[in-house]
Amino acid sequence: MTQATRDDQVPSPCIRLCTLDEREVCVGCYRTLNDIIVWRDLDPAGRLAVLDAADRRRAAAAGTGISGQAPAVAPGRVTSRW
């Protein structure tokens, strides 16, 4: 079993599309800016809670009629330091 698949490890959902929308939600992984900042300090249960919330945001974005696409991005809100 590898480190990333051990039960006590929850890998980051980051897909290197680090761009925030007008609500400060990443259009790549659907985590909030705060979720991204605190990720490394969270225990596995906290990380799973963040992933559940991100999944709900992703589903809500898909339900807006823009199937499979990320929500519109506010101009100038690009961050790519991760």
C-alpha positions in Angstrom: 0.0 0.0 0.0 1.4 3.4 -1.0 1.5 6.5 1.2 -1.3 8.2 -0.8 -3.6 5.2 -0.4 -3.3 4.6 3.3 -6.5 5.1 5.3 -5.1 8.0 7.3 -4.1 9.9 4.2 -6.4 12.1 2.1 -4.6 13.4 -1.1 -5.2 17.0 -2.2 -7.8 17.4 -4.9 -5.7 20.2 -6.6 -5.5 19.8 -10.4 -3.3 22.8 -10.9 -6.1 25.0 -12.3 -5.7 27.5 -9.5 -8.2 30.2 -10.4 -10.7 31.8 -8.0 -14.1 32.8 -9.0 -16.0 35.8 -7.5 -16.9 33.8 -4.4 -13.2 32.9 -3.8 -13.8 29.3 -4.9 -11.2 27.5 -7.0 -12.6 26.6 -10.4 -10.3 23.6 -10.6 -10.9 21.8 -7.3 -13.9 23.7 -6.0 -12.3 24.4 -2.6 -12.7 27.8 -1.0 -9.6 29.9 -0.6 -9.8 29.2 3.2 -10.0 25.5 2.5 -6.9 25.7 0.4 -5.0 27.6 3.1 -5.8 25.3 5.9 -5.6 22.0 4.0 -2.2 20.9 5.2 -3.3 21.5 8.9 -6.5 19.4 8.7 -6.8 15.9 9.9 -8.2 13.2 7.6 -11.8 13.8 8.8 -11.4 17.6 8.2 -10.0 16.9 4.7 -12.9 14.6 3.9 -15.4 17.3 5.1 -13.7 19.8 2.7 -13.9 17.3 -0.2 -17.6 16.8 0.5 -18.3 20.5 0.4 -16.2 20.8 -2.8 -18.2 18.0 -4.4 -21.5 19.9 -3.5 -20.1 23.1 -5.1 -19.1 21.1 -8.2 -22.5 19.6 -8.5 -24.2 22.9 -8.0 -22.1 24.5 -10.7 -22.9 21.7 -13.1 -26.6 22.2 -12.4 -26.5 25.8 -13.6 -26.9 24.7 -17.2 -23.1 24.9 -18.0 -22.7 21.1 -17.8 -19.2 20.1 -17.0 -17.7 23.6 -17.0 -16.4 25.6 -14.2 -18.3 28.8 -13.2 -17.3 32.1 -14.8 -14.2 33.7 -13.3 -14.0 37.3 -12.3 -11.3 39.2 -14.2 -8.1 39.6 -12.4 -8.8 36.8 -9.9 -6.1 34.4 -11.0 -3.9 32.7 -8.4 -1.4 30.1 -9.2 1.0 29.9 -6.2 0.1 26.3 -5.2 
